[in-house]
Amino acid sequence: MLKHRIITAVWLIPLVMGAIFFFPVEYFSWALVAVFLIAAKEWGRIIDKRCNITQWSFTLTIGILLVALNLFVPSDEVWFKGHLHPIFLAIMVIGACWWAISLLFILSYPKSSTLWAKSHMFKSMFGQLTLIPCFTALVALKALSSQADPYYGGTLVFLVMLTVWATDSGAYFAGKTLGKHKLMPNVSPAKTVEGLIGGLLTTMIVVAVVMLLSPEQELGLVIVVTLFVALVSAVGDLSESMFKRVADIKDSGTILPGHGGVLDRIDSLTAALPVFTLIYIAFWM
């Protein structure tokens, strides 16, 4: 398993980094459609793992919505005079509201599952609220690149990813070595309070990177935003764990050997990216 994880990471990380930094945003947005279609098919298993028709119909719905977004909001219109396109902004605000609701579901699980566990409609809606705001956030951040600074948008995307990776890695190693108190045993038995604290501490690496690249930033603000995004990313991770537990599936897919599915790799990002984008608009635009 470890060998497969390493091999997958060796080819996946350069591919992702290349797309983030070197793909023009107009190509990047269309390439993302393919990635999110895979994630949508995997979410279809959460809706009903036994019904291919349900899985493919949800995938088709997501595909239509993402293609429509790319057509109606071209990459050169995502930002205008420092303002995000109203459609993108509305989607991300709705997404942020969804993550607040999802946190309530997590905190009250398994009682909360009685409201949605048997409803294909609710689980489909939750999938849309999870995937589409993440898509718009990725395109919006990437579109902040300009001729003067072609890597700026990619750098922002990378910093969010680095925050998530630091949180996940710190939580894993701290949990393994120090973990004694379960965080949310009903949702994800392996996660511990000590792991979460370790993950939050590890994100200080991101703070150091930000201050190195942009020393004029206010240190306190950078620390608070980084910690908040890290906490939000943990909600994304726990949310997928909750939905997979109800669906009785271990991994969302098998497309990434040793890592599971695409959804397993982006679960934390689905929450972190739209929330970070809104924070960026509030404090840095």
Phi, psi and omega in degrees: 000314180298320179300316180295320179298318182292315180299316179298317180296324183299320180267335184283317184299312177298325179296314180294314180297320178298317180294318182295317188264330191245345176286131168301148187299328180294327176280323180301316183295325179282325176297324178298328180303316180298317180297316183286337173293322176296315178298323179294318177299322178291322176295330177302329176291329176293322178294310179198101186291347183261350187245105179295327180298316177298316181297314182287327178293322176294318178300316179297319179299313178298317179301315180298317181295318181290319176298318179299318178299316180294327181280318184278336178234081179302156185302329181279359178246003180298320177240138176219115181052044176080007181243137178285144179306136184304325179295313179297316181298316180298318180297318182287327175295317177298320178298317179297320177296322179299320182290332173293319178293318180299322177299320177296320176300317182295313183295331182257007178292141010269357181302321183296332184294340178295341180279332189225348189302326183258009183254111175297324182297312180296315182293327174293316179297318178297323178296318177296317180292336178278316190273316189292315176300326178295317177301311182295324179294317179299315180294318181297313180295315179300323183289351177286352175294153179217173177298325180290325181218080186294345183257003186296309180298317178299323179296319178297315178300316181297321180295323176294315178299318180297322177299315180294315179298318179296319179297312181296314182293314179298320179294321181296308185288321177294320178296320180295320187268327187240348189298121177229329185253119182294138180279299179220077188301329179288333183266310182214094187301335185280341185276140183234162176297318180298323177296317179298315179297318178298320178295318179296321178294323181294334180292350176296343172299318180295318177302317180297320179296315180298314182292331177289317182283329185219074187296346180283352180292153178282117186303314182300317179295317180298318179296313182297314180296317180298314179296320180294316179297323177297317178296319179296321179298326177294326177296318177300318178296312180294326180297312179296321178301320179296312181294321178293324179297317178295322180282351180061048174231144183276308178243150181290334180194189182229012187292336180247097184307129180085348182240349183090226182256176177300318181298326178294330182276334185250006185303316179291324181292330182299330177269318187293320187293309179295324179293316178298318181299318178295320177296319180299317179298320184290323189251339187237355181266000000 
